[in-house]
Amino acid sequence: GLLEKGLPNMLHHINTIRTSGINPVVCINSFHTDTKDEISLVRKTAEAAGARCAVSSHWANGGDGALELADAVKEACEEENGFKFLYPLDMKLRQRVAKIAEVVYGADGVSWSPEAEAKAKMLEADPGYDDYGTMMVKTHLSLTHEPALKGVPKGWTLPIRDVLIYSGAKFLCPCAGAISLMPGTSSNPAFRRVDVDVKTGKVTGLF
């Protein structure tokens, strides 16, 4: 089923976090449509990989629904770890992006548009940007730059089309693929279905 097909993606993220020297906590964001068998499968798979796992229903039960998750995170924070960054902080921008693409996303490599590579070379040559962090701009719906590619795709290259500079926050942001940079709402945003009964104070349309 679809759940089974998605498990390799979770395992990939578990292994990615482990590269930083810490053991992750997997949170199952449980909804009323989830079955006990589905929750059990995800938990069993995560724990078999050595990760902590907690079920959370905070969306329905508030703080009480997140107590198991809070305990798991507390235990993880108290555990000794060998935290390390993915790359040396003095690594140049293009090397950083290659490391992120290959280790975090599972890409075979990176391709740069001429404009993006020229900008990257300029930034690497200017010591004023040496202490800037790197934040990738990419769809969250896939490990790749293509939202429709699910699971753990193999045999692909991450295309970088631009590098954005945010000097206030000191971030260099390589942009992968086509992605909207402006926050927005859908053509039928959820707020249209939310209302308050002025007599009872009851809110409708949230779930």
Secondary structure, DSSP 8 states (H G I E B T S, - for coil): -HHHHHHHHHHHHHHHHHTTT---EEEEE--TT--HHHHHHHHHHHHHTT-EEEEE-HHHHGGGGGHHHHHHHHHHHHS------SS-TT--HHHHHHHIIIIII--SEEEE-HHHHHHHHHHHH-GGGTT-EE--B--SSSSSS-TT--S---S-EEEEEEEEEETTTTEEEEEESS---S----SS-GGGG-EE-TTT--EES--
